[in-house]
Amino acid sequence: MKRELQYAVGAVRRRSAVLLAAWSVPEILPTACYGLAVAHAADAFLGGRVETGLAWLGGLLAAAVLGAVGARQVYRRLGELVEPVRDDLVRKVVSGALRTACADGAVARLNRQVEIVRDTFAGLVLVVRSFAVTVIGVVVGLLSLDPLVAALVVPPFLLGFLLSFGVLGLAATRVRASLRADEDLTTSAGMAFAGVRDVAATGAEGFAAGLVGVPIAAHAAAERSLAKVAALRTLCFAVGGWLPLVVLLAAAPWLTDRGVSTGTLLGGMTYVLLGLQPALNTVMSALGDSGLRYVVTLGRVLDMSEVAEPRSLGQLPTGHQVRLRRVSFAYGPDAAPVLHDLDLVVGESDHLAVVGPSGIGKSTLARLICGLLPPTDGKILLGGVPPAALLPTELTGSRVLIPQEAYVFTGTILANLVYLRPDATEAQVRAATEAVGAAGLVDRLGGPATVIRPSDLSAGERQLLALARAYLSPAPLAVLDEATCHLDPEAERIAEEAFANRRGSLVVVAHRISSAVRARRVLVLDGSRAAIGNHTSLLATSPLYADLVGHWAGPDVVRTELAEDQIQPAS
């Protein structure tokens, strides 16, 4: 908790905090005056001094107007205090995910947890400020009325306030359990959604439902346990909010014997009912709910975002050959394997096309090759080294994956293109765009310095920019997972030939038959076994491949391709 409080104090801008405190001062006036004004007005009315009583009430109205002006300025200054905290946390979450190349839970931290910290921080600032203003105003007012009344009211109020801290430890444990359940649910749901095609193809719907159902039940149980803490806060409020009123009423005869007027007693009750009770209820709810969420959530964000750089295991790739040895992969222990006992070697100058029905595991294989998924069984080596043994920077320098949904961020075209190679020269950038056929697009958009937004680009334009970025990358292994599906066949040919002629290896998850025709080797996945060869040999030996080719191109096109003998022999 100390770290979280220090972060909050350090993140607050001093000027904004000073202005917020300064505009809180006018709010003290109505809080300090209303009990005093009620007491003197009541005594004046009881004594027949109507004008005096009205004057006290008029003064209370004037103080309320002044307090409203201060409250308006407080809300205006709150944004200046809170938004920098949110911006800093977003930077921490994003930079932490990029350093570790791990997005597990990052979406929950960025979308939900950062917003929890922002909202609870803003609420706590308002509540704590309001509580301090109210308590100071009430104490000043009670002392102005009569010190005996203050001595009877303030101690039980403080006792209830202090007791409320006794339940914070239990509540903190339950809030942490709720947040862990939230992250587990987000991760499980994301895994199920990411593999929805493979799940549907292998009939693993029941397993996927169970995979998501368990964290849903855990999250619901954690939320129910958290709700039970509210009963303990009710007891603390009874001590701090109602006990002062009971004590004051019980001591009323004793006080009147010592000269305390009826108006003074009424003013003291007013301070308790309209000042201390609402303030205590608000601050207890805020500290017991928002305060705990703030501390626990901020701690979770900082724990996962301020991680040390991972240590290298001392193994570096030798070349970029990819070797799969009896690799199997299944989305869960009870699911049918998407890949089973697959042996595959992608050489250092290879050009491999991967084909198969939709949902058969082609994208899964691409992720396995790139080290984004660990195999359920078997071994994957990238340059003779398991991908898990490489640092994120080493893995990024060894292979580049271009998925079907190309990622483009708001910024200049140049920033998007050099993302994987920040030191690229202007000539290298231009050569990359020309090689993959994106130079015309860059020129049409206004040049490398033009700021673009993803929503302003078509899916094909985003794919061209992503292809140019990957081509510019120093990684020798390129994996195109239907990365040209939104391009026309000619644009697809230009891009694939550029990668094939580039130094390194190319693996293409084929979207059209032309990708398989251009490849030196073709891998056919059919769910139970894999066949590998070239276009000509697979047409003769693989019924599935022949069906796929006929579906893609039609029989006339297949015969033309065979007659022209466009295929190079496989190595």
PELIN-V517709 format. One record per residue. RES is the residue in three letters. SS is DSSP state (2 for helix, 1 for strand, 0 for the rest). NEAR is the number of other ideal C-beta (glycine too) atoms within 12 Angstrom. Layout:
BEGIN
res: (RES	RES)
ss: (SS	SS)
near: (NEAR	NEAR)
END
This chain:
BEGIN
res: (MET	LYS	ARG	GLU	LEU	GLN	TYR	ALA	VAL	GLY	ALA	VAL	ARG	ARG	ARG	SER	ALA	VAL	LEU	LEU	ALA	ALA	TRP	SER	VAL	PRO	GLU	ILE	LEU	PRO	THR	ALA	CYS	TYR	GLY	LEU	ALA	VAL	ALA	HIS	ALA	ALA	ASP	ALA	PHE	LEU	GLY	GLY	ARG	VAL	GLU	THR	GLY	LEU	ALA	TRP	LEU	GLY	GLY	LEU	LEU	ALA	ALA	ALA	VAL	LEU	GLY	ALA	VAL	GLY	ALA	ARG	GLN	VAL	TYR	ARG	ARG	LEU	GLY	GLU	LEU	VAL	GLU	PRO	VAL	ARG	ASP	ASP	LEU	VAL	ARG	LYS	VAL	VAL	SER	GLY	ALA	LEU	ARG	THR	ALA	CYS	ALA	ASP	GLY	ALA	VAL	ALA	ARG	LEU	ASN	ARG	GLN	VAL	GLU	ILE	VAL	ARG	ASP	THR	PHE	ALA	GLY	LEU	VAL	LEU	VAL	VAL	ARG	SER	PHE	ALA	VAL	THR	VAL	ILE	GLY	VAL	VAL	VAL	GLY	LEU	LEU	SER	LEU	ASP	PRO	LEU	VAL	ALA	ALA	LEU	VAL	VAL	PRO	PRO	PHE	LEU	LEU	GLY	PHE	LEU	LEU	SER	PHE	GLY	VAL	LEU	GLY	LEU	ALA	ALA	THR	ARG	VAL	ARG	ALA	SER	LEU	ARG	ALA	ASP	GLU	ASP	LEU	THR	THR	SER	ALA	GLY	MET	ALA	PHE	ALA	GLY	VAL	ARG	ASP	VAL	ALA	ALA	THR	GLY	ALA	GLU	GLY	PHE	ALA	ALA	GLY	LEU	VAL	GLY	VAL	PRO	ILE	ALA	ALA	HIS	ALA	ALA	ALA	GLU	ARG	SER	LEU	ALA	LYS	VAL	ALA	ALA	LEU	ARG	THR	LEU	CYS	PHE	ALA	VAL	GLY	GLY	TRP	LEU	PRO	LEU	VAL	VAL	LEU	LEU	ALA	ALA	ALA	PRO	TRP	LEU	THR	ASP	ARG	GLY	VAL	SER	THR	GLY	THR	LEU	LEU	GLY	GLY	MET	THR	TYR	VAL	LEU	LEU	GLY	LEU	GLN	PRO	ALA	LEU	ASN	THR	VAL	MET	SER	ALA	LEU	GLY	ASP	SER	GLY	LEU	ARG	TYR	VAL	VAL	THR	LEU	GLY	ARG	VAL	LEU	ASP	MET	SER	GLU	VAL	ALA	GLU	PRO	ARG	SER	LEU	GLY	GLN	LEU	PRO	THR	GLY	HIS	GLN	VAL	ARG	LEU	ARG	ARG	VAL	SER	PHE	ALA	TYR	GLY	PRO	ASP	ALA	ALA	PRO	VAL	LEU	HIS	ASP	LEU	ASP	LEU	VAL	VAL	GLY	GLU	SER	ASP	HIS	LEU	ALA	VAL	VAL	GLY	PRO	SER	GLY	ILE	GLY	LYS	SER	THR	LEU	ALA	ARG	LEU	ILE	CYS	GLY	LEU	LEU	PRO	PRO	THR	ASP	GLY	LYS	ILE	LEU	LEU	GLY	GLY	VAL	PRO	PRO	ALA	ALA	LEU	LEU	PRO	THR	GLU	LEU	THR	GLY	SER	ARG	VAL	LEU	ILE	PRO	GLN	GLU	ALA	TYR	VAL	PHE	THR	GLY	THR	ILE	LEU	ALA	ASN	LEU	VAL	TYR	LEU	ARG	PRO	ASP	ALA	THR	GLU	ALA	GLN	VAL	ARG	ALA	ALA	THR	GLU	ALA	VAL	GLY	ALA	ALA	GLY	LEU	VAL	ASP	ARG	LEU	GLY	GLY	PRO	ALA	THR	VAL	ILE	ARG	PRO	SER	ASP	LEU	SER	ALA	GLY	GLU	ARG	GLN	LEU	LEU	ALA	LEU	ALA	ARG	ALA	TYR	LEU	SER	PRO	ALA	PRO	LEU	ALA	VAL	LEU	ASP	GLU	ALA	THR	CYS	HIS	LEU	ASP	PRO	GLU	ALA	GLU	ARG	ILE	ALA	GLU	GLU	ALA	PHE	ALA	ASN	ARG	ARG	GLY	SER	LEU	VAL	VAL	VAL	ALA	HIS	ARG	ILE	SER	SER	ALA	VAL	ARG	ALA	ARG	ARG	VAL	LEU	VAL	LEU	ASP	GLY	SER	ARG	ALA	ALA	ILE	GLY	ASN	HIS	THR	SER	LEU	LEU	ALA	THR	SER	PRO	LEU	TYR	ALA	ASP	LEU	VAL	GLY	HIS	TRP	ALA	GLY	PRO	ASP	VAL	VAL	ARG	THR	GLU	LEU	ALA	GLU	ASP	GLN	ILE	GLN	PRO	ALA	SER)
ss: (0	2	2	2	2	2	2	2	2	2	2	0	0	2	2	2	2	2	2	2	2	2	2	2	2	2	2	2	2	2	2	2	2	2	2	2	2	2	2	2	2	2	2	2	2	2	0	0	0	2	2	2	2	2	2	2	2	2	2	2	2	2	2	2	2	2	2	2	2	2	2	2	2	2	2	2	2	2	2	2	2	2	2	2	2	2	2	2	2	2	2	2	2	2	2	2	2	2	2	2	0	0	0	0	0	2	2	2	2	2	2	2	2	2	2	2	2	2	2	2	2	2	2	2	2	2	2	2	2	2	2	2	2	2	2	2	2	2	2	2	2	2	2	2	2	0	2	2	2	2	2	2	2	2	2	2	2	2	2	2	2	2	2	2	2	2	2	2	2	2	2	2	2	2	2	2	2	2	2	2	2	2	2	2	2	2	2	2	2	2	2	2	2	2	0	2	2	2	2	2	2	2	0	0	2	2	2	2	2	2	2	2	2	2	2	2	2	2	2	2	2	2	2	2	2	2	2	2	2	2	2	2	2	2	2	2	2	2	2	2	2	2	2	2	2	2	2	2	2	2	0	2	2	2	2	2	2	0	0	0	0	2	2	2	2	2	2	2	2	2	2	2	2	2	2	2	2	2	2	2	2	2	2	2	2	2	2	2	2	2	2	2	2	2	2	2	2	2	2	2	2	2	2	2	2	0	0	0	0	0	0	0	0	0	0	0	0	0	0	0	0	1	1	1	1	1	1	1	1	0	0	0	0	0	0	0	0	0	1	1	1	1	1	1	1	1	0	0	0	0	1	1	1	1	1	1	0	0	0	0	0	2	2	2	2	2	2	2	2	0	0	0	0	0	0	0	1	1	1	1	1	1	0	0	1	0	2	2	2	0	0	2	2	2	2	2	0	0	1	1	1	1	0	0	0	0	0	0	0	0	1	1	2	2	2	2	2	0	0	0	0	0	0	0	0	2	2	2	2	2	2	2	2	2	2	2	0	0	2	2	2	2	2	2	2	0	0	0	0	0	1	1	0	2	2	2	0	0	2	2	2	2	2	2	2	2	2	2	2	2	2	2	0	0	0	0	1	1	1	1	1	0	0	0	0	0	0	0	2	2	2	2	2	2	2	2	2	2	2	2	2	0	0	0	1	1	1	1	1	0	0	0	2	2	2	2	2	2	0	0	1	1	1	1	1	0	0	0	0	1	1	1	1	0	2	2	2	2	2	2	2	0	2	2	2	2	2	2	2	2	2	2	2	0	2	2	2	2	2	2	2	2	2	2	0	0	0	0	0	0	0)
near: (21	11	17	30	19	15	27	32	17	15	29	29	22	15	14	25	27	16	22	34	26	18	29	33	26	27	36	31	30	33	40	34	38	40	44	37	37	34	35	33	33	28	25	23	22	18	16	10	17	14	14	21	24	17	18	29	25	17	24	31	20	20	28	23	19	24	30	19	21	30	28	16	23	31	23	16	29	33	22	24	33	33	22	25	37	27	18	28	39	25	20	31	38	24	19	32	26	21	23	24	26	23	25	21	33	32	26	34	37	30	21	25	39	36	24	35	41	35	26	36	40	32	27	37	36	29	30	29	34	33	35	24	34	37	32	26	34	43	31	25	41	39	23	24	40	29	20	25	42	33	23	33	47	33	21	32	44	25	24	35	33	20	27	38	25	21	30	28	19	22	35	29	20	30	37	27	27	36	38	28	29	34	34	27	31	29	27	32	26	24	30	31	19	25	32	23	25	40	30	24	28	31	18	28	23	19	26	30	20	21	31	29	20	22	28	22	18	23	28	19	20	28	22	17	22	32	19	18	33	25	17	25	37	23	22	35	33	25	29	38	37	26	30	38	32	20	30	40	23	15	25	24	12	17	29	19	10	17	13	28	24	23	31	37	36	32	40	47	36	34	45	40	26	27	42	44	31	24	36	44	32	33	38	41	29	31	35	43	35	31	38	39	38	41	36	35	40	44	32	37	44	28	25	33	33	24	22	10	15	19	13	17	14	10	21	20	30	14	23	38	27	43	30	34	18	20	33	29	35	31	39	27	13	18	32	27	31	39	44	29	20	39	21	33	26	42	24	24	22	35	39	44	48	43	44	40	24	23	23	32	44	42	41	42	41	39	31	43	48	36	36	31	29	21	32	26	20	24	26	40	31	41	32	22	29	27	37	25	26	31	25	26	19	29	33	28	24	41	40	40	41	44	27	27	19	34	24	35	22	16	20	23	39	31	23	42	43	29	27	30	25	17	13	26	16	18	12	23	36	25	20	39	39	23	26	43	31	42	27	17	34	32	15	17	29	15	21	32	17	23	19	30	17	21	12	16	28	20	22	25	30	35	38	44	48	45	48	46	39	47	46	40	36	28	34	31	42	45	43	48	36	35	44	42	30	26	36	19	22	14	27	33	22	29	46	42	26	34	44	31	18	29	19	33	35	46	49	47	41	43	31	31	35	33	42	42	39	35	40	30	39	42	46	41	39	29	26	19	19	35	29	34	27	33	41	27	22	35	30	17	17	28	15	26	38	28	21	34	36	19	19	26	27	13	17	12	21	29	16	16	26	23	12	13	14	21	28	19	13	22	17)
END
